[in-house]
Amino acid sequence: MKKLQLTALLFVFSFILQAQAPQGFSYQAVIRNGSGAPIVDQFVGVEITLQNTLEAVLYTETHRPRTSAQGVISITIGEGTVVGTNTFASIPWSTGDVLVKVRIDPAGGTAYAQVGELTELKSVPYALYANPKEITSSPSADPNAPIFEVKNSLGQVVFGVYQGGVRVNVEDVAKSAKGGFAVGGLSGSTKAGSTEFLRITPDSARIYINDAITPKGAKGGFAVGGLSGSTKGKAAEFLRITPDSARIYINDSNTKGAKGGFAVGGLSGSTKAPSGNFLDLTPDNYFIGQEAGKSITTGLYNSFMGFEAGKSNKTGSNNVYLGYQTGSLNGTGENNVFIGNSSGFNSNGGYSNIFIGHHAGLNSTSTTHSTFIGTDVAYNMNGDDNIVIGDQAGRNNYVSNYETFGAVVIGVDAGRNITGSGNLILGVGAGSKWNGTTERNNNVFIGSSAGGGGLNTLSDNNVCIGYQAGWEKTGSNKLYISNSDINNLIYGEFDNQRVAINATNPTQTLDVNGNARFRSIGSAAGGLALYRLADGTLTTSVSDIRLKENINSLTSSLSKVLQLRGVSFTWKKEPQMGLKIGFIAQEVEKVFPELVFTNEVDGFKGVNYAEMTAVLVEAIKELQKQNQLLQEKVKEIDAIKAELESIKAKQKK
């Protein structure tokens, strides 16, 4: 028989506090031949016998492991094939008299030969003896009642075992190097401290892993598993840390109590009652932050992150809250997205909203289908179907609980302190009332401060375009297009259907204060001519007798026309327009003052050429009358001449 050598490498003992089978401890050894070379990559037979110093056999089992490339075998004593009637559970660990005898068959059979000396088991394996003194909870115990707790000098729970899991609480303020909670390795462990794998502090939870991928076995590292289903096979994993990822596995079945799962909390306020979670992940909801989602009952598929985020939410579902106290008082709202400190804080009952920004929609209760983006945006705005974008846009500073519907407000301070519906407001401070709150509906305000005001503001159905257009104005159905609050380029009244250019209070449909120039006027058969009244009003040349009184025929028109001088000329400022024909207004004014007008804007004079036609007609008529008289006289003269010629002819005969 070949002489065998066995080098014991490591005993790793595992123990279980409760009576759960199987029990055992790990055993590793190097199998060598008589020359000292490892026996590699082959099955070997192994017989393990536990006996006392009197050589009484306490337990025997066999294994058939395969050696590694280094000749190493790894077995679990307690999980082999039992030989005889003695069981592993019957070993009298309490006596302290247990030795291990190892016999090997390198051919993998049962022709065992003893290798090495008997080895006495030390204290660690005797932890298996704790089974008879296990701590067992009563089957009728309260799910929240602790099974086992370790407390510090202040009576605070540091380590607790509960019906569904284990809780470790750490000191909120580190007072010494040993404060908090840490998991470290034995290698290099000195008084200075060991290498840390896990550290829990008030501000963070840190897990340190080795970047180098050098696994030593399935049992290496740090793992968290569940009680259910723990057998000889691989236990269900809850947490796995690898160089490329950190994975948390949760059970999608309902937990049995408040202590189920895995949680990290602080010592402050830690009593027998459950402490507030910092992290609560379930298949139904994801909550991260102190008291985030604290009141949840039937709400589903919510994601809350931040201190007291969604704290009061009970039945609301499909919400995303991110930030300090975000959506904190919204207990029933659904389909909301709130991002920013205290955004949607008091939006109780609101649904289908998007609030983004510090204090966005903070007191906007019962708001639906609205989008608020900006700091303090829509701070107190209520109502539905609103879009408000810009710092403090749509904010009611002085009185809360005003309702606004169907508004689009974009711009810093735009639409502040107003209510109503159907408003389109675009520009810094546009449509804002700076003293008090007012109701305004169906307005269009575009431009910085357009439609805004301090004490006075417009009401309904107004259109203001331009910087300060309609500023401090009142009324409804107005049109303002300007770049200041003083002069309006265009002013209109929708209810009167009137528009003024460079003027207010129009008296006609189009009221122009100043010169007007038409680059071209199209021609059309039957078109009506335009006529300018003395006050500058353009109208058609209506001549119905039913519209006239004090009718008198013109007299002495010819003599007056003879005093006029027709001239040709070019315009000083527009010589490119070429040679023109007309009158000199000052000359016409001396003869026909009623045909000359003076422009009120620039003082220049003009001639009403249209009315000149009536004068020319009467002058022609007078000239025609004179012509008829002359023709009659010519006839008389011709008759006299004929009579004289006849007399002369008779005298010659």
C-alpha positions in Angstrom: 0.0 0.0 0.0 1.2 3.4 -0.9 1.9 5.7 2.0 -0.4 8.7 1.9 0.0 12.1 3.3 -2.8 14.5 4.3 -2.3 18.1 5.1 -5.2 19.8 6.8 -5.8 23.2 5.3 -8.8 24.8 7.0 -11.8 24.1 9.1 -14.7 26.5 8.4 -17.5 25.9 10.8 -21.1 26.9 10.2 -23.7 27.0 13.0 -27.4 27.6 13.1 -29.2 28.9 16.2 -32.5 27.1 15.5 -33.1 23.4 15.0 -32.8 23.2 11.3 -31.2 20.2 9.5 -28.7 19.4 8.2 -25.9 20.7 10.5 -22.2 20.3 9.8 -18.9 22.0 9.4 -16.5 22.3 6.4 -13.3 20.4 6.0 -10.5 20.9 3.5 -7.3 18.9 3.0 -4.6 18.2 0.5 -4.1 14.6 -0.5 -0.5 13.6 -1.4 1.1 10.3 -2.4 4.1 8.7 -0.8 6.4 11.0 -2.7 4.7 14.1 -1.3 3.2 15.0 -4.7 -0.5 16.1 -4.7 -3.0 13.6 -6.1 -4.8 15.8 -8.6 -8.0 15.6 -10.5 -9.3 12.2 -9.4 -12.0 10.8 -7.1 -10.9 9.6 -3.7 -12.7 7.7 -1.0 -12.9 9.5 2.4 -14.2 8.1 5.7 -14.7 10.5 8.6 -15.1 9.1 12.1 -15.8 11.2 15.1 -14.8 9.4 18.3 -13.9 10.2 21.9 -10.5 9.6 23.6 -11.7 6.2 24.7 -12.0 5.4 20.9 -15.8 5.0 21.2 -17.2 5.8 17.8 -19.7 8.7 18.0 -20.4 9.1 14.3 -19.1 7.8 10.9 -19.8 9.0 7.4 -18.2 8.5 3.9 -17.5 10.9 1.0 -16.2 10.5 -2.6 -14.9 13.9 -3.5 -12.8 14.8 -6.5 -9.4 16.5 -5.9 -8.6 19.8 -7.4 -5.6 20.7 -9.6 -3.8 21.3 -6.3 -4.9 18.0 -4.7 -7.4 19.8 -2.5 -10.7 18.1 -1.3 -13.5 20.1 0.2 -16.3 18.3 2.1 -18.9 19.1 4.8 -18.7 16.9 7.8 -22.3 16.1 8.6 -23.5 15.9 5.1 -21.9 12.6 4.0 -23.3 9.0 3.7 -23.9 7.9 7.3 -22.3 4.6 8.3 -24.0 2.8 11.2 -26.9 3.9 13.4 -25.4 7.0 15.1 -26.5 10.3 13.7 -24.7 13.6 13.5 -27.4 15.2 15.7 -26.6 12.7 18.5 -23.0 13.7 18.9 -22.5 14.7 22.5 -20.8 18.1 21.9 -21.3 19.1 25.5 -18.7 16.7 26.8 -15.9 18.5 24.8 -14.4 15.1 24.0 -14.7 14.8 20.2 -11.8 13.8 17.9 -11.7 13.4 14.1 -10.2 10.3 12.4 -9.7 10.4 8.6 -9.1 7.4 6.4 -8.5 7.7 2.6 -8.8 5.4 -0.4 -6.9 7.2 -3.3 -8.5 4.9 -5.8 -12.0 6.2 -4.9 -13.2 2.9 -3.4 -13.7 1.8 0.2 -10.2 0.4 0.9 -9.5 3.1 3.4 -6.2 3.7 5.2 -5.8 6.1 8.0 -3.8 9.3 7.3 -2.5 11.5 9.9 -3.2 11.6 13.6 -6.6 12.1 15.3 -7.5 15.8 15.5 -9.3 17.2 18.5 -12.1 19.6 17.7 -11.8 22.9 19.4 -14.5 25.3 20.7 -16.0 26.7 17.5 -17.7 23.5 16.3 -19.3 23.2 19.7 -21.5 26.1 18.7 -23.6 23.2 17.2 -24.4 22.3 20.8 -26.4 25.6 21.1 -29.3 23.8 19.5 -30.6 22.5 22.8 -30.6 26.0 24.1 -32.1 27.7 21.0 -34.2 30.9 21.3 -37.5 30.1 19.8 -40.4 32.5 19.3 -43.9 31.6 20.3 -46.1 30.6 17.3 -48.7 33.1 18.5 -46.2 36.0 19.0 -47.0 39.4 17.7 -45.4 39.9 14.2 -43.8 43.1 15.5 -42.5 41.5 18.8 -38.8 41.0 19.0 -37.3 37.5 19.4 -33.9 38.7 20.7 -32.5 42.2 21.2 -29.1 43.7 22.1 -29.3 47.2 23.6 -26.6 49.8 24.5 -26.2 51.7 27.7 -29.0 54.0 26.8 -31.5 51.3 26.2 -31.5 51.7 22.5 -31.7 48.6 20.2 -28.4 48.0 18.5 -29.1 44.5 17.2 -32.5 42.9 17.0 -33.9 39.6 15.7 -37.5 39.8 14.7 -40.1 37.4 13.3 -39.2 38.2 9.7 -35.6 39.3 9.8 -32.7 41.1 11.5 -32.2 44.8 12.1 -28.9 46.5 12.9 -29.1 50.1 14.1 -26.1 52.4 14.1 -25.2 55.6 16.1 -26.4 58.7 14.3 -23.4 60.7 15.4 -20.1 58.8 15.5 -18.4 59.3 18.9 -15.5 57.0 18.5 -13.7 54.9 16.0 -16.0 52.0 17.0 -19.2 53.9 16.3 -21.6 52.9 13.5 -21.7 49.4 11.9 -18.9 47.8 9.9 -18.0 44.4 8.5 -14.3 43.8 7.9 -11.9 40.9 7.1 -9.5 39.1 9.5 -6.5 39.5 7.2 -4.4 42.3 8.5 -6.6 42.9 11.5 -4.7 44.7 14.2 -5.3 47.3 16.8 -5.3 49.9 14.1 -8.4 48.3 12.6 -9.2 45.8 9.9 -10.0 46.3 6.2 -13.6 47.3 5.9 -16.1 45.6 3.6 -19.3 47.4 4.8 -19.8 50.7 6.6 -23.1 52.2 7.7 -23.1 55.9 8.7 -25.9 58.5 9.1 -25.1 60.0 5.7 -24.4 56.9 3.7 -24.2 53.1 3.3 -20.9 51.9 1.8 -19.9 48.5 0.5 -16.3 47.9 -0.4 -15.4 45.2 -2.8 -12.2 43.8 -4.3 -11.8 44.9 -7.9 -9.7 41.9 -8.7 -11.8 38.9 -9.7 -10.2 36.1 -7.6 -13.1 34.1 -6.2 -12.2 31.6 -3.5 -15.4 29.7 -3.5 -19.2 29.9 -3.4 -19.1 30.7 0.3 -16.7 33.6 0.1 -17.5 37.3 0.6 -20.6 38.6 2.3 -24.2 37.6 1.6 -27.7 38.3 2.9 -30.2 35.5 2.5 -33.7 34.5 3.7 -34.7 31.9 6.2 -37.2 30.2 3.9 -35.9 27.3 1.8 -32.4 27.3 3.3 -31.1 23.8 2.5 -28.0 22.0 1.3 -28.6 23.7 -2.0 -27.9 27.4 -2.8 -30.0 29.8 -0.6 -32.1 32.5 -2.3 -30.0 35.7 -2.5 -31.3 39.1 -1.4 -28.1 41.1 -2.0 -25.1 40.5 -4.4 -22.2 42.8 -4.8 -19.8 42.2 -7.8 -17.2 44.5 -9.5 -19.7 45.3 -12.2 -22.9 45.7 -10.3 -24.8 45.8 -7.0 -28.0 43.8 -7.0 -30.9 43.7 -4.5 -33.4 40.8 -4.8 -36.8 41.2 -3.1 -39.5 38.7 -2.5 -42.6 39.7 -4.4 -44.9 38.0 -1.9 -46.4 39.9 1.0 -44.2 40.2 4.1 -45.3 38.8 7.4 -44.7 41.8 9.5 -43.2 45.2 9.8 -39.8 43.7 10.5 -39.7 41.6 7.3 -36.9 42.1 4.7 -33.8 44.1 5.3 -33.7 47.7 6.5 -31.1 50.3 7.7 -32.2 52.9 10.3 -30.7 55.2 13.0 -30.6 54.6 16.7 -32.4 57.9 17.5 -35.9 57.1 18.7 -35.3 53.3 18.4 -37.7 51.4 20.7 -39.6 48.2 20.5 -41.9 49.9 18.0 -40.7 49.9 14.4 -38.5 52.8 13.4 -38.9 54.9 10.2 -37.3 53.3 7.2 -34.8 55.2 5.0 -35.2 52.7 2.1 -38.4 50.7 1.3 -38.4 48.8 -1.9 -41.3 46.5 -2.7 -42.8 45.2 -6.0 -45.6 47.7 -5.5 -43.7 50.9 -4.5 -40.2 52.3 -4.3 -39.6 54.7 -1.3 -36.2 56.2 -0.5 -35.9 58.8 2.3 -37.0 59.4 5.8 -40.8 58.9 6.0 -41.1 58.8 2.3 -44.4 57.1 1.4 -45.0 56.6 5.1 -48.8 56.4 5.0 -49.2 54.2 1.9 -52.1 51.8 2.1 -53.5 50.7 -1.3 -51.5 53.0 -3.6 -49.4 51.2 -6.2 -46.4 51.8 -8.5 -45.2 55.0 -6.8 -41.6 56.1 -6.8 -40.8 58.6 -4.0 -37.3 59.8 -3.2 -36.5 62.5 -0.6 -37.3 63.5 3.0 -41.1 63.1 3.6 -41.6 62.7 -0.2 -45.2 61.5 -0.6 -45.5 61.2 3.1 -49.3 61.4 3.2 -50.0 59.4 0.1 -52.4 56.6 1.0 -54.3 55.5 -2.1 -52.6 57.5 -4.9 -50.9 55.4 -7.6 -48.4 55.9 -10.5 -46.7 59.0 -8.9 -43.1 60.1 -9.2 -41.9 62.5 -6.4 -38.3 63.6 -6.2 -37.1 66.1 -3.6 -37.5 67.4 0.0 -41.2 67.1 1.0 -42.2 66.7 -2.6 -45.9 65.9 -2.8 -45.8 65.4 1.0 -49.5 66.2 1.6 -51.0 64.7 -1.5 -52.9 61.7 -0.2 -54.9 60.5 -3.1 -53.5 62.0 -6.3 -52.4 59.9 -9.2 -50.2 60.1 -12.3 -48.2 63.0 -11.0 -44.6 63.9 -11.6 -43.2 66.3 -9.0 -39.4 67.2 -9.0 -37.9 69.8 -6.8 -37.9 70.8 -3.1 -41.5 70.9 -1.8 -42.9 70.9 -5.4 -46.6 69.8 -5.2 -46.3 69.9 -1.4 -50.0 70.6 -0.8 -51.4 69.3 -4.1 -53.9 67.0 -2.3 -56.2 65.3 -4.8 -54.4 66.6 -7.8 -53.7 64.2 -10.6 -52.0 64.0 -14.0 -49.7 67.0 -13.3 -46.0 67.7 -14.0 -44.4 70.1 -11.5 -40.6 70.8 -11.8 -38.7 73.3 -9.7 -38.3 74.6 -6.1 -41.8 75.1 -4.6 -43.4 74.5 -8.0 -47.1 74.3 -7.4 -46.5 74.2 -3.7 -50.1 75.1 -2.6 -51.8 74.1 -5.9 -54.5 71.9 -4.4 -56.8 69.7 -6.6 -55.0 70.8 -9.7 -55.2 68.4 -12.7 -53.6 68.0 -16.1 -51.2 71.0 -15.5 -47.5 71.6 -16.2 -45.6 73.9 -13.9 -41.9 74.5 -14.5 -39.8 77.0 -12.5 -38.9 78.3 -9.0 -42.1 79.2 -7.1 -44.1 78.7 -10.3 -47.9 78.5 -9.8 -47.2 78.7 -6.1 -50.9 79.1 -5.2 -52.5 78.3 -8.5 -55.5 76.0 -8.6 -57.5 74.8 -11.5 -57.1 72.5 -14.5 -55.3 72.3 -17.8 -52.7 75.0 -17.2 -49.2 75.4 -18.6 -47.0 77.7 -16.5 -43.3 78.1 -17.1 -40.9 80.6 -15.5 -39.7 81.6 -12.0 -42.7 82.8 -9.9 -44.9 82.7 -13.0 -48.6 82.3 -12.2 -48.0 82.9 -8.5 -50.6 84.4 -6.2 -48.6 86.1 -3.5 -51.4 87.8 -1.5 -54.5 85.5 -1.6 -54.5 81.8 -2.1 -57.0 79.3 -3.4 -57.7 81.1 -6.7 -58.6 79.0 -9.6 -57.3 79.3 -13.1 -58.3 77.0 -16.1 -56.8 76.5 -19.5 -54.1 79.0 -19.2 -50.7 79.2 -20.9 -48.3 81.4 -18.9 -44.6 81.6 -19.9 -42.1 84.1 -18.4 -40.6 85.2 -15.1 -43.3 86.7 -12.9 -45.8 86.3 -15.7 -49.5 85.9 -14.9 -49.1 86.6 -11.1 -52.1 87.2 -9.0 -54.7 86.6 -11.6 -57.4 84.0 -12.0 -59.8 83.1 -14.8 -59.5 80.8 -17.8 -58.4 80.8 -21.4 -55.5 83.2 -21.0 -52.3 83.1 -23.1 -49.5 85.1 -21.4 -46.0 85.3 -22.7 -43.2 87.6 -21.3 -41.5 88.8 -18.2 -44.2 90.1 -15.9 -46.8 89.9 -18.6 -50.4 89.9 -17.4 -49.4 90.3 -13.8 -51.3 92.4 -11.2 -48.9 93.6 -8.6 -51.4 94.8 -6.0 -54.2 92.4 -5.2 -55.8 89.7 -7.3 -58.2 89.9 -10.2 -60.1 87.7 -12.5 -59.2 87.8 -16.1 -60.5 85.6 -19.0 -59.6 84.9 -22.6 -56.8 87.4 -22.9 -53.6 87.3 -25.0 -50.7 89.2 -23.5 -47.4 89.0 -25.3 -44.4 91.0 -24.3 -42.6 92.2 -21.1 -45.2 93.6 -18.8 -47.9 93.4 -21.5 -51.4 93.6 -20.0 -49.9 94.0 -16.5 -50.5 96.7 -13.9 -50.2 97.8 -10.3 -53.7 99.0 -9.3 -55.5 98.7 -12.6 -55.5 95.9 -15.1 -57.6 94.9 -18.1 -60.4 92.3 -17.6 -61.5 90.0 -20.4 -61.0 89.3 -24.1 -58.1 91.7 -24.6 -55.0 91.4 -26.8 -51.8 93.2 -25.8 -48.7 92.9 -27.9 -45.4 94.6 -27.1 -43.4 96.0 -24.1 -45.9 97.4 -21.6 -48.7 97.3 -24.1 -51.9 97.8 -22.2 -50.1 98.5 -18.9 -52.4 99.9 -16.2 -55.3 99.9 -18.6 -58.8 98.8 -17.7 -61.8 97.4 -19.5 -62.5 94.5 -21.9 -62.3 93.8 -25.6 -59.3 96.0 -26.2 -56.4 95.8 -28.6 -53.0 97.4 -27.7 -49.9 97.1 -29.9 -47.1 99.3 -28.7 -43.7 99.4 -27.1 -44.6 101.6 -24.1 -47.4 102.3 -21.8 -48.0 105.9 -23.2 -48.3 105.9 -26.9 -50.1 103.1 -28.7 -49.2 102.4 -32.3 -52.4 100.5 -32.7 -55.5 100.6 -30.5 -58.7 98.7 -31.1 -62.1 98.0 -29.6 -63.4 94.6 -30.5 -66.9 95.3 -29.3 -67.2 98.5 -31.5 -65.2 96.9 -34.3 -62.9 100.0 -34.5 -59.2 100.4 -34.9 -57.0 103.5 -34.4 -53.5 104.1 -35.6 -51.5 106.5 -33.4 -54.7 107.4 -31.6 -57.2 106.2 -29.1 -61.0 106.4 -28.9 -61.6 105.8 -32.7 -64.8 107.2 -34.1 -64.7 105.2 -37.3 -63.9 101.6 -38.2 -60.3 102.8 -39.1 -59.1 105.9 -37.5 -55.7 107.1 -38.6 -54.0 109.9 -36.8 -51.4 111.1 -39.4 -50.6 110.7 -43.0 -51.6 107.7 -44.9 -50.0 106.5 -48.1 -51.4 103.8 -50.4 -48.6 102.5 -52.6 -51.2 101.2 -55.1 -54.9 101.1 -55.5 -56.4 98.5 -57.7 -58.9 99.4 -60.4 -62.3 97.8 -60.8 -65.4 98.4 -62.8 -68.1 100.0 -60.7 -65.8 100.8 -57.8 -66.8 103.5 -55.4 -64.6 106.6 -55.1 -63.2 107.6 -51.7 -63.9 111.1 -50.4 -62.1 112.9 -47.6 -64.3 115.0 -45.3 -63.0 118.2 -43.7 -62.2 116.3 -40.5 -60.1 113.8 -42.5 -62.6 111.0 -42.6 -62.4 108.9 -45.8 -65.8 107.9 -47.2 -67.4 107.0 -50.4 -68.7 109.9 -52.6 -72.4 109.5 -51.7 -74.6 112.2 -53.3 -78.1 111.0 -52.5 -80.5 114.0 -52.3 -82.0 112.3 -49.3 -78.9 113.0 -47.4 -78.6 116.7 -48.3 -80.2 120.0 -47.3 -79.5 123.7 -47.9 -78.9 122.9 -51.6 -77.8 126.0 -53.7 -76.4 126.2 -57.2 -72.9 127.5 -57.7 -72.6 131.0 -59.2 -69.8 132.9 -60.9 -67.8 129.7 -61.2 -66.2 130.7 -64.5 -64.8 133.9 -63.2 -63.4 132.1 -60.2 -61.9 129.4 -62.3 -60.3 132.0 -64.5 -58.4 133.1 -61.4 -56.9 129.7 -60.8 -53.5 128.7 -62.1 -52.8 125.2 -63.2 -49.1 124.2 -62.7 -46.7 121.4 -63.2 -44.2 120.5 -60.5 -42.0 117.9 -58.7 -42.1 117.0 -55.0 -39.0 118.3 -53.1 -38.7 115.1 -51.0 -39.7 112.7 -53.7 -38.4 113.9 -57.0 -38.2 110.4 -58.2 -42.0 110.5 -58.6 -41.5 112.7 -61.7 -43.5 115.7 -63.1 -46.9 116.3 -61.5 -49.8 118.6 -62.4 -52.1 120.3 -60.0 -52.8 123.5 -58.2 -51.1 125.5 -55.5 -53.2 125.2 -52.4 -52.6 128.7 -51.2 -53.7 130.1 -54.6 -56.8 128.0 -54.6 -57.6 129.0 -51.0 -57.9 132.7 -52.1 -60.6 131.8 -54.6 -62.2 128.6 -53.2 -61.3 128.4 -49.4 -63.8 125.6 -49.0 -61.7 123.4 -51.3 -58.6 123.7 -49.2 -57.8 121.8 -46.0 -55.0 122.0 -43.5 -53.5 118.7 -42.1 -53.8 118.9 -38.3 -50.6 116.8 -37.8 -48.0 118.8 -39.9 -49.9 122.0 -40.9 -49.5 121.4 -44.6 -52.4 122.4 -46.9 -54.1 120.3 -49.5 -56.7 120.7 -52.3 -59.9 118.7 -52.4 -59.7 117.9 -56.1 -62.9 115.8 -56.0 -65.0 118.9 -55.0 -63.2 121.0 -57.6 -65.1 119.0 -60.2 -68.4 120.6 -59.4 -66.9 124.1 -59.8 -65.4 123.2 -63.1 -68.8 121.8 -64.3 -70.6 125.0 -63.4 -67.8 127.1 -65.0 -68.1 125.1 -68.2 -71.9 125.6 -68.1 -71.4 129.3 -67.8 -68.9 129.3 -70.6 -71.3 127.2 -72.7 -74.1 129.8 -72.0 -71.8 132.6 -73.1 -70.9 130.5 -76.2 -74.6 130.1 -77.1 -75.2 133.8 -76.8 -72.2 134.5 -79.0 -73.5 131.9 -81.6 -76.9 133.6 -81.6 -75.2 137.0 -82.2 -73.2 135.5 -85.0 -76.3 134.2 -86.6 -77.9 137.6 -86.4 -74.8 139.1 -87.9 -74.7 136.5 -90.6 -78.4 137.3 -91.4 -77.7 141.0 -91.6 -74.7 140.4 -93.8 -76.8 138.2 -96.1 -79.4 140.9 -96.3 -76.8 143.6 -97.2 -75.3 141.4 -99.8 -78.8 140.9 -101.3 -79.4 144.7 -101.4 -76.0 145.3 -103.0 -76.8 142.8 -105.7 -80.1 144.5 -106.5 -78.4 147.9 -106.8 -76.0 146.6 -109.4 -78.8 145.5 -111.6 
